[in-house]
Amino acid sequence: MWWLILEAAGAFFIFAFIVWWTMFSGRKPDPDEILQNQPENPQANTRNDDSGKPTSL
């Protein structure tokens, strides 16, 4: 009887570990999606004067 309870508990904990492991892995973003979400010109959001130093907004 104890062997069945021990085996059922072991199977439950293995099942719970697999579910926990896959819950937090998530879907990894594709490299194409990362490239599509980036702006074309990364310097477009900064304002520079003639000296090349960023100006305060």
Backbone as CSV, one residue per row, in Angstrom:
resi,resn,N_x,N_y,N_z,CA_x,CA_y,CA_z,C_x,C_y,C_z
1,MET,0.817,-1.200,0.000,0.000,0.000,0.000,0.861,1.265,0.000
2,TRP,1.908,1.257,0.855,2.777,2.428,0.900,3.513,2.624,-0.424
3,TRP,3.808,1.517,-1.085,4.509,1.620,-2.365,3.647,2.351,-3.400
4,LEU,2.364,2.093,-3.425,1.463,2.777,-4.357,1.355,4.270,-4.045
5,ILE,1.280,4.614,-2.764,1.212,6.028,-2.378,2.513,6.737,-2.742
6,LEU,3.641,6.093,-2.482,4.942,6.678,-2.824,5.089,6.857,-4.333
7,GLU,4.662,5.882,-5.100,4.746,5.967,-6.552,3.817,7.058,-7.100
8,ALA,2.616,7.169,-6.557,1.682,8.208,-6.986,2.214,9.591,-6.627
9,ALA,2.810,9.727,-5.449,3.376,11.015,-5.037,4.551,11.397,-5.942
10,GLY,5.392,10.428,-6.264,6.518,10.699,-7.166,6.042,11.125,-8.546
11,ALA,5.032,10.447,-9.068,4.493,10.812,-10.384,3.872,12.203,-10.349
12,PHE,3.183,12.527,-9.250,2.582,13.857,-9.125,3.654,14.939,-9.079
13,PHE,4.716,14.725,-8.326,5.763,15.735,-8.227,6.521,15.902,-9.539
14,ILE,6.720,14.828,-10.260,7.353,14.947,-11.583,6.441,15.719,-12.525
15,PHE,5.147,15.414,-12.493,4.193,16.134,-13.323,4.153,17.617,-12.950
16,ALA,4.107,17.909,-11.657,4.066,19.309,-11.208,5.347,20.043,-11.603
17,PHE,6.498,19.382,-11.536,7.763,20.013,-11.937,7.773,20.323,-13.423
18,ILE,7.283,19.412,-14.245,7.241,19.656,-15.694,6.317,20.821,-16.011
19,VAL,5.172,20.886,-15.360,4.244,21.998,-15.584,4.876,23.304,-15.138
20,TRP,5.513,23.324,-13.965,6.160,24.536,-13.463,7.287,24.978,-14.401
21,TRP,8.074,24.049,-14.883,9.202,24.359,-15.761,8.718,24.984,-17.074
22,THR,7.628,24.460,-17.629,7.147,24.969,-18.909,6.320,26.241,-18.751
23,MET,5.754,26.498,-17.592,4.957,27.712,-17.394,5.816,28.960,-17.519
24,PHE,7.012,28.935,-16.976,7.835,30.129,-16.910,8.835,30.234,-18.048
25,SER,8.867,29.270,-18.952,9.814,29.385,-20.059,9.336,30.401,-21.081
26,GLY,8.039,30.453,-21.365,7.492,31.445,-22.284,7.930,31.220,-23.713
27,ARG,7.367,32.024,-24.592,7.705,31.955,-26.005,8.818,32.945,-26.284
28,LYS,9.884,32.471,-26.889,11.010,33.327,-27.208,10.671,34.151,-28.451
29,PRO,11.013,35.444,-28.459,10.724,36.250,-29.644,11.606,35.846,-30.816
30,ASP,11.014,35.874,-31.999,11.761,35.572,-33.203,12.681,36.739,-33.538
31,PRO,13.834,36.467,-34.135,14.718,37.572,-34.535,14.036,38.531,-35.520
32,ASP,13.139,38.012,-36.372,12.430,38.883,-37.314,11.520,39.859,-36.582
33,GLU,10.867,39.414,-35.511,9.997,40.297,-34.741,10.806,41.381,-34.050
34,ILE,11.980,41.045,-33.552,12.822,42.034,-32.882,13.257,43.103,-33.881
35,LEU,13.630,42.685,-35.085,14.063,43.648,-36.092,12.916,44.526,-36.559
36,GLN,11.703,44.001,-36.626,10.555,44.793,-37.073,10.159,45.833,-36.036
37,ASN,10.375,45.557,-34.751,9.973,46.477,-33.708,10.992,47.580,-33.445
38,GLN,12.200,47.476,-33.994,13.215,48.495,-33.782,13.007,49.649,-34.766
39,PRO,13.295,50.884,-34.323,13.198,52.004,-35.261,14.292,51.897,-36.325
40,GLU,14.018,52.479,-37.491,14.985,52.398,-38.587,16.254,53.173,-38.256
41,ASN,16.101,54.343,-37.651,17.247,55.173,-37.307,17.306,55.295,-35.788
42,PRO,18.233,54.586,-35.127,18.262,54.639,-33.669,18.652,56.013,-33.132
43,GLN,19.273,56.865,-33.923,19.665,58.200,-33.483,18.545,59.213,-33.667
44,ALA,17.399,58.802,-34.169,16.320,59.731,-34.484,15.709,60.348,-33.230
45,ASN,15.827,59.697,-32.086,15.208,60.205,-30.871,16.098,61.158,-30.086
46,THR,17.336,61.374,-30.513,18.234,62.274,-29.798,18.387,63.559,-30.591
47,ARG,18.518,64.672,-29.878,18.723,65.970,-30.515,20.136,66.430,-30.213
48,ASN,20.880,66.751,-31.228,22.270,67.182,-31.062,22.434,68.593,-31.613
49,ASP,23.318,69.361,-30.952,23.682,70.656,-31.532,24.940,70.474,-32.364
50,ASP,25.562,71.550,-32.813,26.722,71.459,-33.705,27.943,70.871,-33.018
51,SER,28.021,70.927,-31.698,29.214,70.423,-30.997,29.212,68.897,-30.907
52,GLY,28.111,68.272,-31.184,28.023,66.820,-31.122,27.604,66.308,-29.760
53,LYS,27.492,67.190,-28.776,27.024,66.779,-27.449,25.506,66.851,-27.401
54,PRO,24.866,65.908,-26.750,23.400,65.971,-26.652,22.948,67.195,-25.869
55,THR,21.882,67.823,-26.321,21.359,68.992,-25.641,20.309,68.560,-24.630
56,SER,20.139,69.337,-23.596,19.113,69.023,-22.618,17.766,69.480,-23.158
57,LEU,16.773,68.687,-22.924,15.433,69.004,-23.435,14.677,69.877,-22.502
